[in-house]
Amino acid sequence: MSDDLFRSKTVVLGVCGSIAAYKAVELCRELVVRGAYVIPVVTKAAGRFVDARTFSALASEPAKTDLFDDSLAAPHISLAKAADLVIVAPATARLIGEYANAVSRDLLVSLLLATKAPVLVCPAMHTEMWEHPLVEANVKRLTEAGVAFVGPETGRLAGGDIGKGRFSDPDKIVAAAAQIFAVGARNNALSEQPTQKRAVSGDAPESWFVSGKQSLLRAKNVLVTAGGTKEPIDGVRYIGNRSSGKQGISLALAAAQRGAKVTLVAPEYAVESAVTNYGLVFLRGDQSGVSGGTLSGGGLPGPVEVILIRTAADMAKAVLSRFADGDVLIMAAAVADFRPKKTYEGKYKKEDGILTVDFEETEDILSACTAIRRPGQFVLGFAAESGKGDLSVRGKQKLLAKKLDMIVVNDISREDIGFDADANEVSVYEKSGASLAIGRLPKSEISEKILDFLEQFYPMSPAS
């Protein structure tokens, strides 16, 4: 992590009334050491845990505590305009609720509502509060508005309880802030460059995040799967495939750019690849036992919800739990067809003899979804095919057998396209008989053409 990312940056550090407020002192110091100009905003409740003078001594200027500070006509506006980033650490349920519902009662919430800078919220509260449906709804509302979250973690809480709600380590918060600054710096640099034609050898995010046209997917709930699953043999070995997840990731981002509300179901390695390839920020925010978070930045108009999975069973559970509320399902993941019947604990050792693995079929996620779908839902599947014969025939058979609306067929036996490649070449078939052949292009361009074709048959009208 480069300290250059923090130099000349103004960070407004909001501190709320929580026992974790003492950790905000360390966070304040760390930000200053890295070169940030830190302005603390300490709520009245926070001052009962850590005196505002402590922050004044460590920060770049004295702590602000009062919305009606006589030295400034409108301190919330001044701070909102000055900030390159606002960090709220720790953030209480009260702060999250007032921010989500635009209830401006103090200096901190007022500046949050006024700022155009990125906002990073770091919750700390007891598990019962964090998991309350109203708190979850407020977190979701803020996430959908583009607010980033770090934590909370699972661990020991005040009073001796153990559970979800522990304040994240300051180093983790600093790392998230650095990532936000890095994305901002990258986007600023890209905006100063002339538009260039994309090369087939790799995706070019700077020229990919463009749309500007009315889309039938706008405001629709689009569920996208990406990447390959890993089916465990024992504690260290697994059955997997070479899917990079690039095609599914680019479809998710393309749908988001068209204004869709996207949920991405993918393994963590595919999400990390998206962060690297597209200059995105992935912030973990596990909720209600579901591992995941949000992807944001990189020119996206809003955050993409992420559900992290490992196995076919994980993916089936995640997809089926969200399918009922979805408008479009794009099943681009390379889901394992088989898994070991038995999984050994720990590492299976040579001394135990030759390892024989018996397999069983995994869940047929597409068929399960089409069996329960409601009128108006659109289901697009993928067929990764190889070997001799007409691949299109196999793809069309899958289209009919699984009762899909559309299928994308690609040849995974070629090294220059498909698995683990930046480019692809596909054929798309629609259930009425229409088809589209797309020659070799970067996967980002393939995604745009697939969605253009999908919108020709999508049954819903544009959102008002």
ABEGO torsion letter per residue (X at the ends): XBAAAABGBBBBBBBBBBAAAAAAAAAAAAAAAAGBBBBBBBBAAAAAABBAAAAAAABABBBBABAABAABABAAAAAAAABABBBBOBBBAAAAAAAAAGBBABAAAAAAAABABBBBBBBBBBAAAAABAAAAAAAAAAAAAGBBBBOBBBEBBBGGBBEBGBBBBAAAAAAAAAAAAAAAAAAAAAAABBBBBBBAABBBAAAABBBGBBBAABGBBBBBBBEBBBBBABAABBBBBABAGAAAAAAAAAAAAAGBBBBBBBBAAAAAAAAAAAGBBBBBBBBGGBBEEBBBEGGBABBBBBBBBABAAAAAAAAAAAAAABABBBBABBBBABBBABBBBEBBBAAAEBBBBBBBBBBBAAAAAAAABBBGBBBBBBBBBBEBEBAAAAAAAAAAAAGBABBBBBBAABAABEBGBABBBBBBBBAAGBBBBBBBBBAAAAAAAAAAAAAAABABBBBX
